[in-house]
Amino acid sequence: MITVFGEGRGLRVVWLLEEMGLSYRLRPVDLLAGAENDPEFMAINPGGFIPAMRDGDVTMVESIAIMEYLMGRYGPTPLAPEPRDAAFPLYQQFLHLGEAGLATAAYYVFGARHIAPPDQRNNWTAGQALRGFESRMRLVRRQLAGAPYVAGEAFTAADISVTYALLLSKRAGGIPLDETVKAYLARTTARDAYRRALDTCTATRDSAPK
């Protein structure tokens, strides 16, 4: 049985598992209570961040790496185009841009605006993160101007990666999304597998912006 530890970016992994029809369980991790107070989780990931995954003797962290492992181990799947597929370069680009270019920046914007002391919420670093997010969004907007999904005509795991980042940006507040991007989010989040993932990730569902 595949076990996913923690929500947050773990939503990506749960969504992928639902798309692939694989059995799993979600094991909650309460970071507010302190990961150091959760010995089982710390044995899986001594770094204390989420998500983590256990699959038999395999343990992994980092949501994109976990997704690539699952698709490689339990594929093939149309969620991951083959390297010779014309969609493969864009798939690879946006799979990783969804985390490295978008979600990481949105995470720091969220922290500055909702967690930092009031006098630090518009500091230089928060502004730098926001500028970094916006620069990567130019790539997303350019791609979606000519295709329904970030790798082209078909939904892939890259859309799971990017959609999570865009949803995080909505939670951060003050990061505008244009109508093309909003329409894209409406398409990706209308999928049955996404809705099932939210039924599992109830904390994520209940904290989502309305």
C-alpha positions as CSV (number, residue, x, y, z in Angstrom):
1,M,0.0,0.0,0.0
2,I,1.3,3.4,-1.0
3,T,1.2,5.9,2.0
4,V,1.3,9.6,1.4
5,F,2.4,11.7,4.4
6,G,0.9,15.1,4.6
7,E,-1.3,17.4,2.5
8,G,-0.1,20.7,1.1
9,R,2.0,19.7,-1.9
10,G,0.9,16.1,-1.1
11,L,-2.3,17.1,-2.9
12,R,-0.3,16.7,-6.2
13,V,0.6,13.1,-5.3
14,V,-2.9,12.2,-4.2
15,W,-4.4,13.7,-7.3
16,L,-1.9,11.7,-9.5
17,L,-2.8,8.5,-7.6
18,E,-6.4,9.1,-8.3
19,E,-5.8,9.8,-11.9
20,M,-3.8,6.5,-12.2
21,G,-6.3,4.5,-10.2
22,L,-3.7,3.3,-7.7
23,S,-4.6,2.3,-4.1
24,Y,-3.1,4.5,-1.4
25,R,-3.8,6.0,2.0
26,L,-3.2,9.5,3.3
27,R,-1.5,9.8,6.6
28,P,-2.0,13.3,8.0
29,V,0.9,15.3,9.4
30,D,0.3,18.2,11.7
31,L,3.1,20.7,11.0
32,L,1.5,23.2,13.3
33,A,2.0,20.8,16.2
34,G,5.6,20.3,15.1
35,A,6.9,17.5,12.9
36,E,9.4,16.7,15.6
37,N,6.5,15.5,17.8
38,D,5.6,12.9,15.1
39,P,8.3,10.1,15.4
40,E,6.7,8.0,12.7
41,F,6.8,10.8,10.2
42,M,10.3,11.9,11.2
43,A,11.5,8.4,10.6
44,I,10.3,8.7,7.0
45,N,11.6,12.3,6.5
46,P,14.0,13.7,9.1
47,G,13.8,17.0,7.3
48,G,10.3,17.4,8.7
49,F,8.6,18.8,5.6
50,I,5.7,17.4,3.5
51,P,4.9,15.5,1.5
52,A,6.7,12.2,1.9
53,M,5.8,8.8,0.5
54,R,6.3,5.2,1.5
55,D,5.8,2.4,-1.1
56,G,7.0,-0.9,0.4
57,D,10.7,-0.5,1.1
58,V,10.8,2.8,-0.9
59,T,10.6,6.1,0.9
60,M,10.8,9.5,-0.9
61,V,10.2,13.2,-0.4
62,E,9.6,16.1,-2.9
63,S,6.3,16.0,-4.7
64,I,7.6,16.2,-8.2
65,A,10.1,13.4,-7.6
66,I,7.4,11.2,-6.0
67,M,5.1,11.8,-9.0
68,E,7.9,10.8,-11.5
69,Y,8.6,7.7,-9.4
70,L,5.0,6.6,-9.4
71,M,4.5,7.2,-13.1
72,G,7.7,5.3,-13.9
73,R,7.0,2.5,-11.4
74,Y,3.3,2.0,-12.2
75,G,3.1,3.3,-15.8
76,P,3.1,3.7,-18.6
77,T,0.5,6.4,-18.3
78,P,-0.7,9.1,-20.7
79,L,-0.1,11.5,-17.8
80,A,3.6,11.3,-18.7
81,P,4.3,11.6,-22.5
82,E,7.1,9.3,-23.9
83,P,10.4,11.1,-24.5
84,R,9.9,10.8,-28.3
85,D,6.4,12.3,-28.0
86,A,6.2,15.9,-29.4
87,A,4.6,17.0,-26.1
88,F,7.5,15.7,-24.0
89,P,9.7,18.9,-23.9
90,L,6.8,21.1,-22.7
91,Y,5.6,18.4,-20.3
92,Q,9.1,18.3,-18.7
93,Q,9.4,22.0,-18.6
94,F,6.0,22.7,-16.9
95,L,6.2,19.7,-14.6
96,H,9.2,21.2,-13.0
97,L,8.3,24.9,-13.4
98,G,5.1,24.2,-11.4
99,E,7.3,23.7,-8.4
100,A,10.6,25.4,-8.9
101,G,9.3,28.4,-10.7
102,L,5.8,28.9,-9.4
103,A,4.9,27.1,-6.1
104,T,8.1,27.9,-4.3
105,A,7.7,31.6,-5.1
106,A,4.0,31.5,-4.1
107,Y,4.9,29.8,-0.9
108,Y,7.1,32.7,0.2
109,V,4.5,35.3,-0.9
110,F,1.9,33.4,1.2
111,G,4.2,33.3,4.2
112,A,5.0,37.0,4.0
113,R,1.4,38.0,3.7
114,H,-0.2,35.7,6.2
115,I,2.4,34.6,8.7
116,A,5.1,37.2,8.9
117,P,4.8,40.1,11.4
118,P,2.8,43.0,10.0
119,D,5.8,45.2,9.5
120,Q,7.5,42.6,7.4
121,R,4.7,41.6,5.0
122,N,5.9,43.8,2.2
123,N,9.6,43.3,2.6
124,W,12.1,43.1,-0.3
125,T,12.2,39.3,-0.3
126,A,8.4,39.0,-0.6
127,G,8.6,41.4,-3.5
128,Q,11.4,39.3,-5.1
129,A,9.3,36.1,-4.8
130,L,6.3,37.8,-6.4
131,R,8.4,39.1,-9.3
132,G,9.8,35.6,-9.8
133,F,6.3,34.1,-9.8
134,E,5.1,36.7,-12.4
135,S,8.1,36.1,-14.7
136,R,7.3,32.4,-14.8
137,M,3.7,33.0,-15.3
138,R,4.5,34.6,-18.7
139,L,5.5,31.2,-19.9
140,V,2.2,29.7,-18.6
141,R,0.1,32.4,-20.2
142,R,1.9,32.1,-23.5
143,Q,1.4,28.4,-23.6
144,L,-2.3,28.6,-22.6
145,A,-3.0,31.2,-25.3
146,G,-2.6,28.5,-27.9
147,A,-3.4,25.2,-26.1
148,P,-5.8,23.9,-23.5
149,Y,-3.1,22.4,-21.3
150,V,0.5,23.2,-20.5
151,A,1.9,20.4,-22.6
152,G,-0.5,20.8,-25.5
153,E,-3.9,19.2,-26.2
154,A,-3.9,16.6,-23.5
155,F,-4.0,16.8,-19.7
156,T,-0.7,15.5,-18.2
157,A,1.0,15.4,-14.8
158,A,2.5,18.8,-15.6
159,D,-1.0,20.2,-15.3
160,I,-1.3,18.7,-11.8
161,S,2.0,20.4,-10.9
162,V,1.0,23.8,-12.3
163,T,-2.5,23.7,-11.1
164,Y,-1.4,23.2,-7.5
165,A,0.9,26.2,-7.8
166,L,-1.8,28.4,-9.2
167,L,-4.2,27.3,-6.4
168,L,-1.5,28.2,-3.8
169,S,-1.1,31.6,-5.5
170,K,-4.8,32.2,-5.0
171,R,-4.4,31.4,-1.3
172,A,-1.5,33.8,-1.1
173,G,-3.7,36.6,-2.2
174,G,-2.9,39.6,-4.4
175,I,-1.5,37.5,-7.3
176,P,-3.8,38.2,-10.2
177,L,-4.7,35.5,-12.6
178,D,-6.1,36.5,-16.0
179,E,-9.2,35.0,-17.6
180,T,-7.3,32.5,-19.7
181,V,-5.6,31.1,-16.6
182,K,-8.9,31.1,-14.7
183,A,-10.5,29.1,-17.5
184,Y,-7.5,26.7,-17.4
185,L,-8.0,26.2,-13.7
186,A,-11.7,25.5,-14.2
187,R,-10.8,22.8,-16.7
188,T,-8.2,21.0,-14.5
189,T,-10.1,21.2,-11.3
190,A,-13.3,19.9,-12.9
191,R,-11.7,16.5,-13.3
192,D,-13.2,13.7,-11.3
193,A,-9.8,12.6,-10.0
194,Y,-9.2,16.1,-8.6
195,R,-12.5,16.1,-6.8
196,R,-11.7,12.6,-5.3
197,A,-8.4,13.9,-4.2
198,L,-10.1,16.8,-2.4
199,D,-12.4,14.3,-0.7
200,T,-9.3,12.7,0.7
201,C,-7.3,16.0,1.4
202,T,-10.1,17.5,3.5
203,A,-7.8,20.1,5.2
204,T,-6.8,21.4,1.8
205,R,-10.4,21.4,0.6
206,D,-11.7,23.2,3.6
207,S,-9.0,25.9,3.4
208,A,-9.4,26.6,-0.3
209,P,-10.3,30.1,-1.3
210,K,-14.0,30.4,-2.4
